[in-house]
Amino acid sequence: MKYLRFGPIGAEKPGALDDDGRIRDLSGLISDITPALLGNLPTDLSDAPVVDASPRIGMPVSHVGKCVCIGLNYSDHAAEAGMDIPTEPIVFMKATSALQGPNDDVMIPRGSVKTDWEVELAIIIGKTAKYVDQAAALDHVAGYAVFNDVSEREFQAERGGQWTKGKSCDTFGPLGPYLVTPDEVPDPQNLSLSLSVNGIERQSGTTAKMIFPVAEIISYLSQMMTLHPGDVIATGTPPGVGMGMTPQTYLKPGDVMELTIAGLGSQRQTVGAD
């Protein structure tokens, strides 16, 4: 099943896609797609009306508790960044205030000179995970989604401290369009990812190249922090980011990013200036 939230910012309604690709309004069945409901979302859409318009799509789950990110998780991306392949997952946080709908504008923050793109597979946790082993890790997944881990590289790497400051600017976390349930993603390590800027493909990869696969990431994080329903984990990006180009190339107002992960849908963001 593909679940989504649609409508104006702050007033999204819960929905799902039917077999014909139409949005069905679930607001007569549930109030919203919340962390508490991720294990009990409606699967029978027969009583859910069709949404005739083409509404704005919000991020597919509300009230995200935390957004945990994994850095340098593709061997070919580590190479383009000129960094060693990590022996353990590199973990950093993205402020939840950065999260937004998949097609909302991305705003370059004041003072930015190196705003970059990163298509990533996101995991949305559906069941509390604490000290779980890898064999049971995927049982804790509510679904998967497309994620753009937008990054300001100067803030991230040249201004001291942790990566979080370059990852957490407002609008730097487009998520969605859908929460795609695990039954539709039989192998999260066999998904193609791509991102283009102004119609030119910049990133193309596969989750098969992850250094630390989904199950290992969930298990690893659960040894250090409890993962709660609604938590989002961004699993790293394949090569092709602006930082790795020669010369380095970064986003500017008016640019358009388009992202796709096979089976999970697509995003499209226009870049503006804050």
PAZALUM-78112 format. One record per residue (C-alpha): residue in one letter; x, y, z. Coordinates in pm, whole numbers, plus 50000, padded with zeros to 5 digits. Layout:
<rs>
AXYZ;...
</rs>
This chain:
<rs>
M500005000050000;K501065035849932;Y499935060150201;L500185097750174;R498995130450321;F497505157550103;G496295193050135;P497615226950251;I500575229150488;G499375222750840;A495985209750727;E496925177450550;K494455148850529;P495365111750529;G495125092750203;A496185062350007;L496585052749643;D494145027449505;D494945001449239;D494165027048967;G496595052549108;R493855075249242;I494115092349580;R491525080149828;D490605102650121;L491005083550448;S489875112050674;G486545094550736;L488465064850877;I491445080451059;S492295115651167;D495805115751021;I498745092850946;T500395095651286;P503175075451449;A500625058851679;L498585046051383;L501425032751168;G500744997051276;N497004999751212;L496385019550893;P493275011550685;T493784986850403;D490204985550272;L489685016450057;S486145008249942;D484565034350172;A487195061050107;P486115086949847;V488265095049545;V490035128649552;D489235144649218;A491685173649231;S495485172849220;P496275184949571;R499565194149727;I501255163349878;G502695166050227;M505215143450395;P503575109450447;V503645108050828;S502985135651080;H504765143751406;V508115127951320;G510015123651646;K513545123351505;C515335121551173;V518545101251187;C520885101650888;I523695078750776;G526685094950605;L528985080750338;N526955048650309;Y527725042249942;S531265031849856;D531265051849532;H530005083249711;A532735080249974;A535255078649691;E533965110349523;A534035128149860;G537665117549901;M536925099950230;D537695065350360;I534965039050360;P533615038950715;T534005008050933;E530855017051129;P527865038051022;I528445075651038;V525445089451225;F524155125151236;M520815141751299;K518675164051080;A516295187551262;T512675177051210;S511885213551130;A513705207450800;L511175181250689;Q508555190550431;G506445177450145;P508135161649843;N507295189249598;D507545219749822;D510155245749726;V513655241649867;M514975274849996;I518685283349994;P519425298350338;R520965332550386;G524725331650357;S524775298450173;V527325293149899;K527265254949871;T523725240949885;D523775205549745;W521415176749664;E521275140549785;V518665114749681;E518235088549954;L516095059250061;A514265067550383;I513065042150637;I509975050650842;I509885031151169;G506565014751258;K507324995751577;T509565004951870;A513074991451819;K515534987752106;Y518454963352101;V517064944851799;D519214921051599;Q519534922651222;A517334892251166;A514384910151326;A515194945751218;L512914947650913;D509934937751128;H510134972751274;V509664990650941;A506345007750862;G507475016950514;Y509955033650284;A510015067450112;V512035090049884;F514155115650069;N516245145349955;D518935151450215;V519615187250102;S522945198650245;E524845231450281;R528435219750245;E530135250650388;F527895249850696;Q528505212150718;A532255209950679;E533915243950700;R532335260851000;G533305237351283;G531275212951488;Q529015185651360;W527415179551019;T523965187051161;K524315224551104;G524645219250727;K521745194750715;S519035211650921;C518115243750740;D514405249050679;T513125229550373;F516235207050367;G514255174450408;P511665167650136;L510055134050227;G507595113450022;P505365113749825;Y504375080449978;L504985057750269;V505285024950078;T504624994650295;P507224966550309;D505024941950119;E505624963749811;V509384965349876;P510464928949905;D514174938049888;P515184973150001;Q518704965149879;N517564963049517;L516174997749443;S517435021949179;L517765058649274;S518205089049053;L518255126949075;S518385153348804;V518935190748817;N517325211348540;G516715179448343;I520335167548359;E520865135148549;R523335140348831;Q522855109449047;S522145073748944;G522695044249173;T521315014049348;T520785005349713;A522774973649641;K525864995949680;M525085004750042;I527984997450274;F525554991950564;P522204977650448;V518814986950592;A518604958650845;E522104965750977;I521375003051009;I518214996951213;S519944971651438;Y522994993951484;L521005024951576;S518785005251813;Q521824996352023;M522375033452093;M518925049252089;T515355036752093;L513715040351755;H510065049951788;P507165047551544;G507335076751304;D511095081251329;V512755086350990;I516155071950895;A517875085150582;T520255058450458;G522845077150253;T523285088449894;P524895074349578;P527545094049385;G526825124649176;V526415152249433;G527495187449344;M530385186249590;G531895157549391;M531735174449049;T534655191348874;P534245220248912;Q532005217649216;T528455227849127;Y525795239349371;L522135248849361;K520945283649271;P517505299849269;G515375287448982;D516975253048965;V514625223148957;M515485190149125;E513665157949029;L514185125949231;T512945090449181;I513345057449361;A511935026949181;G508555017349326;L508535046049577;G507555075349356;S509085108449256;Q509725143149393;R510125176949221;Q511395208149394;T512045243249266;V514885261249439;G514355295849587;A516235319549817;D515295325050180;
</rs>
